[in-house]
Amino acid sequence: MGYTLPRQWTRKALIESLRIYFTGENLFTWSGIRSDYIDPEMAATNGNLRLYPWQRTYMFGVDVTF
């Protein structure tokens, strides 16, 4: 999702184009894992396999063209 500011708003700052955006991956995932810390290098603990939840990724950005 993104928004490009109108040119008349950015003209005074000598900016040709200014775009603000947000993107995300796996934003609506739920997991039954209730642990404060999970070691990704540890595949098993006491013979019990550990499962890892999907990771959420958020990214915000600004693209500026002068």
DAKA-V790499 format. One record per run of one state. SS is the DSSP state (H for helix, E for strand, C for the rest). FROM is the first residue (numbers start at 1). LEN is the number of residues. Records with the same first field share a line. If there is no record, write none. Layout:
BEGIN
SS: FROM-LEN ; FROM-LEN
END
This chain:
BEGIN
C: 1-1 ; 5-2 ; 14-3 ; 26-18 ; 46-2 ; 50-7 ; 66-1
E: 2-3 ; 17-9 ; 44-2 ; 48-2 ; 57-9
H: 7-7
END
